């Protein structure tokens, strides 16, 4: 059974989406992306800076992981707290993670002031999120299960009972199967592995 004490489901977005806000000639083009690593964030931000090379600012925020422990907000030259934080605020108010939002600003010649900037970055980000398809993701950990050939039936029963996917199967005198275990099932998985003779599981990095 699932362990309800371990939250392992969270919301993200399915694919790239866009939002737009205009104010006094300035255009704020928001791009929302599903991401899982900071390396992906760097690549996307660099790509957008190249694509929108003539824009004044490329402000962004992201949050990663099922607990949302990794996050950052960048003002990219805008007044401190006027852009990155409002973008992150929209991510958080929608309860999202594994998401990056980059807002590209084209300056229209009229300064908007900090309240105006906050509204612009908040509204364009909200528009991108509203245009996205929200999905539920399941946090899991990768394991390699090793077992002797004589334990094959017991291991296969365990996989079937727990509905686990089988990947990279090796069936020989020494057998192994890779699988992904959702965090709420991890305790039961480890217990059943330990109860299965000639069987062990190691975490894959």
LINZIWO-V720171 format. One line per field, one symbol per residue. phi: phi as a letter, one per 40 degrees, with the letter a starting at -180 (. if undefined). psi: psi as a letter, one per 30 degrees, with the letter a starting at -180 (. if undefined). burial: 1 if it has 24 or more other ideal C-beta (glycine too) atoms within 12 Angstrom, else 0. A space follows every 50 residues. Layout:
phi = ???
psi = ???
burial = ???
This chain:
phi = .ccccbcbbababcacabaaabafgcbbbcbbbcbbbcccddcccccccc cbccccbbcaaaabgccgcbaabbcfgcddgcbdccccccdcccgbafab bbbcbbccgbccgcdccdccccccccccccccccbbbbcabcbbcbacdc cdcccccdccccgccbbfcbbacbbabcabbcccbcccdcdccccccgba bbccc
psi = lkjffjjgklkalelklllkkkkhfkkjjkkkkklflfeeeeeeeeeeee ehfgleliklllkllffgfklkkkfhflkkgfdeeeeeeeeefghllhkk kkjkkjkgfkkfleeeeeeeeeeeeeeeeefljklklkklkklkkkllef geeeeeeeeeefhkkklhkjjaeklkkklkkkeffeeeeeeeeffjkgkl kkkk.
burial = 00000001011110001111101001111111111000001001100110 01001111111111110100111111010001111111111101011111 11111100000100011111111111111001000011111111111000 11001001100101000000000011111111101100110110010010 10000
